C-alpha cells in the first residue's frame, strides 16, 4: 500500500504503446509447430461446447488451430504454416486457460490483444485454515460483488473468483495492482485500504504538476493495530520465612504402600482391595446421579404460617356480631 512510490516516469513507462506486429514483419512461416493443451472441469463442458465455434473463429483470425476433446475434457491450440506471430500461441494458451477457469469468452478473448495480459492467482495455498480462507474470499468479493466491482473499475481488469484461484484479464499495470489487492486481502488486510490508495493515485495522475513528484505523502498510511490481550492480575507471592534447612523429601510410592500396609499384601488381595474401592466409588456416583435425576420430582417444602396465640385481632367476637344482626332486623321491621 504505502511501500511503493508512484512517480511520473513510472506512469509513462506503463503507458508506452507496444508497436503492432504485422504479417509483413515475418514473411517466412514458423519452422516448428507449437501446441499447448489444458483440461477443463465437467461443469464447464456445456458452456465450452456451445461457444467453441466462436473460439475457433477468434483464433483463426490469428492463424491458430483449436481442437477440443470431450472424452478427455481437454482443449488444444496449435500453430499452423500461416502463423506469422510467434508469441500469439502463448496468448492462445492463456485464453483456453481462462475459459477453463469460468471466465466468459467475451473477456477471455481480450488476452489476445498486445496491450492486455492475464494473471491466475492461486489463493488456496495462502491460508491453511479453511474457515479463514472462506471469510477472506467473501471479503474480497464483498456484499453482492461490490468490492470486486470497485477493484475492476480502478484496475480496468476483469476479475473472476472461482474456487481456490482468481483469474484476472486486463492491462499489465492493472494486473499488478489487482494482484497486490488480492494478496493483501488474503493476508488479512481489508481491500478498502488498497481501493482508497488506488482512488487517490487516479486523482493525482490527472494533475500535471505532480507527475514528476513522489506521491508518498498523499497516500494514506495504515498501521496494523493488534488487540492487546487482557493483562492477567498476578497475585503477590507471600515471602516465606528463610530457613537454612532444605524442604522435606517427598514420599515415594513404595513408602505410601508400606504406610498403608498394602505393600505386604499379595497380588490377589491388592486387586480385591482396588476392585472394592472402585465399586464403592461407583455406588457413590450412582447415588449422586439418582439424587440429581429425582430432584425435579421432589415437592417443594410449604411454609406454615404460625399464628400467635396472644394476638387479639385474630380472635372473632361472636356476641357482638349477634347484637349487630338483631339491631339490623329491628330497624328493618320499623321501616
N, C-alpha and C positions, 0 to 999 in steps of 0.2 A: 504494500500500500504506500507507505512513505519511504520505502527503500530506494525506489527508482526516481531519478531526476529526469524530467521530460523537458527538452530544450528544442530550439528551432531546427538545428542541423539534423537531429534525430527525426523530427517530423518530416523534413524534406527527403531524407533517405527512405522513409516508409512510403512517401507519396510519389516516388520515382516510377514512371510508367515503363513497363517492360516492353521492349520492341517486339512486334508481332513476327512470328516465324512463319514464312510463306513457302509454298512448294518450290518457288524459284531458288530459294536458299539451299535446297538439297535436291538437285535434279536427278541424282542417282538413287536408286532404291536401297533399302537396308540389306546388309549382307546376310544377316541371320534372322530367323523368325523367333520372336519372343512371345511368351504366353504366361498368363497368371490365372490361377483358379482360386475360388473361395466357396466355402459351404454356406448354406443359409438354413435357418431353422424351419421346422414344419409349419409353424403358424404364418410364415411369410410366403409360403408356396403359392397360395391363391393370388395374392397381390402381384407377385413377380410374374406369374403365368399370364395375368391379364395385361400387364404393361410391358411384356417382353418385346413385342413388335416395335414399340416406341423406343426401347433401349437399343435395339438393333439399328433403327433408323438414325438415332442420335450418333451412335458410334460409326456408322457407315460414312457419315459426313467427314470423319477424320481418318477414313480408310482402316478401320479396326473391325475385325470379325468377332462376333459374340455368339457363344453357344451355351445352352442350358441343358442339364441332365436332371430330370425329375426323379429318376430312380435313385441316384446317389445324392441328390439335393445339392448340386453344385452349379456354379456359373464360371465360364472360361472366356477370357478375352485374348485375342491373338493379333499379331501384326500381319499385314499382307505385303505383296510386292509393290503395291501402290502407296504404302505408308511413307510419308516424307518426314514427319516429325518423330525423332527418336524418343522424345520424352512423353508423348501422348499415351503410350502404353501404360506408364505409371499412373497417369491421370485416370485412365480407364479402369485400372486395378482399384484405385481409390473409390471410383464410382460404384463398382459392384460390391465393394466392402460396405459402403454406406447403405446400399439397398438391402443388404443382409442384416443391417442393424436398425431397421424400421424407419429409415429416412425416406420420405416420398421422392419419386422420380423428379418432380419439378425442382427440388432443392439439390438432389444428388447430382444432376447433370451440370450444376453451376461449377462443380470442381474442375470441369474440362477447360474453363477459361484460364488464361495465363495469370491473371492477377488474383485468382482465388486458389485456395487450398483446403485441406481438411485435416482434422485432428481428432483422433479417437482416444479419449482419456479413460484409463482403467481406474475407477474409483473403488472397486471391490476390495483391492489389496491394501487400501489406505487405512482401513479400520478392521480390527478383529471382532469387536463386539457387534453383533447383528442388530440389536435394538438401536444402538447409537448410529449405526450406518443408515438405517431406515429413517430415523429422525432427521439426520443431516441432509439426506437426499430429499426429503419432503421440504426442508427449509430452503434448499436450492430451487425447487420448483415454485414454492410459495403458494398462497391461497388462490385457487383457480388459475394457477400458472402465471401470476402477476410478476413475481420475481424473475422468472425465466424470460418473460417477455421484455422486461426492462433491460436485462443483460443483452438480449438480442438487438434491441434498438440502439443501445450505446456502442456495441461492438460491430454492428452491421453483419452479424453472423446468424445462421440458423442453427439452433442447438436442440438436440434430441436426447432426452434422458431415457435410457432403456436398460433395465436390469442393473448390471454392475459396470456399465460403460456409459459414457457421454460422448456423443458424436457431434462435432461442430463443423460447419461449412461456411466459408466466407473469406474475406481478405486476410492476408498474413498478419497484419497488425492487429486486427480484431481477434484472430485466433490466439495470439499471445495473451491479450487481455482476458479473453474468455477462460483460458486455461488457468490463469492466475486466480481469477474469481472462484472457479470450481475447486481448485486445490485448497484455497484458503477456507472455503466453506466446509470442506471435509476435515480441515484441521481445527474446526470449532471457531472460526472467525465468521461472524454474521455477514451475509452478502451485501447488506445495506451500506456497510463501510466502504467496500470497493465500488459500489454503484455511485455513492456520493463523490468519491475521488474521481471517477470517470466523468461525472457531470461537470465537475469543476474544471477538469482538463479540457473538456469540449468548449466551455465558455472562454477559457484563457486562450485557446487556439484561434479564436476569432479576432483577438486584439493583436494588431501587427507590432505594437511597441514591445510586447512581452515575448515575441517569437524567439529572440536570441537570448533570453534570460532564463535562469533556473526557476522552476515552478515549485520548488520545495517548500517555500514559506507560505504558499497559498493552500497547499494540500493539508487536510486535517490529519493530526497525529493522534492515533488511538492507542492508549496504553492498556495493556492487559490487566484487568482487575481480578485478583484472586480473593475469594471469600475467606476471610480469616476464621479459623476454627475457634470454637469456644475454649478459652484457657481453663484448664481444669484447676480447681482450687486445691492446692496441695496442703494437706494437713501438717501442721508443725509437729515435728517429732520431739517428744519429750526426752530431754537428756537424762540418761540413766547415770546413776552414781558410779563413779570409777571404782573398779575392784581389780586388784592385781591378779586375782585367781581366774583361770580360764573357765568357760561355761561347762556345766556338767555334760558328760558324754551321753549321747542318745542311746536308748536301749536297742539292742539288736532283736531281730525276730525270734531268735533262739532263746534269748533271755526272757521275752514275753511268754513264750511257750512253757519255759521252766517255771515261771512265777505262777501261771495258771494251772500247772500240773498236767497240761496236755502233752508235754514233751515225753512223759513216761508212759503214755498210753500206747496201745497197739494201733496199727493202721486201721483195723476194722472199727475200733472204738472211736477213733478220730472221725471216721466217716459218719458213724452213727450220730455223734455229737453235732457235726456240721449239718447233717440232714435234719436233726431235731430243731436246731436253731433256724434253719431255712423254713421249716414247716411252721414254726412259731411266728416268724415274720410274715409268712403268707396268711396265717389266720388273722393276725392283727390288721393287715392290709385289707382282707376280705370284710372284716367287721366295719372298718372305717368306710369302705366302699358302700356297704349296705346302709350305713347311717346316712351317708350323703344322698343315696337314692330315696330313702324314706323321708328325708327332711321336708320335701314339698307336700307330703301327705299328712303330716302331723298337724293337728288342730292347734290354732294359737291359744294361748292362755288368756282367759277372760278376767278382767279386773272387777273385783267385787267391791261395791260401794258400802262401806261400813258406816251406818248411821249412829250418831252419838245418842246414848240413852237419855242424857240430861238436857237435850235441846227441846225447848217448849214449843217452838214454832212448828215442829213436825207433828206433834200430838193434836188431834181434832177434838173440839168441844161439842159433844153431841147435844147436850141440853140447850145450849144457846141456839143451835140450829133449829130445834123443835119449837122454841119460842118464836123465832122469826117466821116459821111456817104458819103457826096459829094466828099471829098478828096479821099476816098477809091474807088469810082466809076470812077473818073478821071484816077487814076493810072491803073485801070483795062483796060480802053479803050486804053491807051498808050501802054500797053503790047500787 
